[in-house]
Amino acid sequence: MFDWMLRRIDARRGEALGPVNRVVSDSELQHEAFAVARTLANGPASAFASIKDNLDLSIS
């Protein structure tokens, strides 16, 4: 099922498979990373905390 996780794949294949949700060029990477960080920083902190808690519980 997760055979693709055992070998190296390129960015476009990762996007097609699902674990990668966006592909950007090297020159856009820092700008896009900071944009995502700003979105998360301005998001609903208590909801993010609850999601993190649930994820932590699901893997422990």
Secondary structure, DSSP 8 states (H G I E B T S, - for coil): --GGGGS---HHHHHHHSS------HHHHHHHHHHHHHHHHTS-HHHHHHHHHHHHHHH-
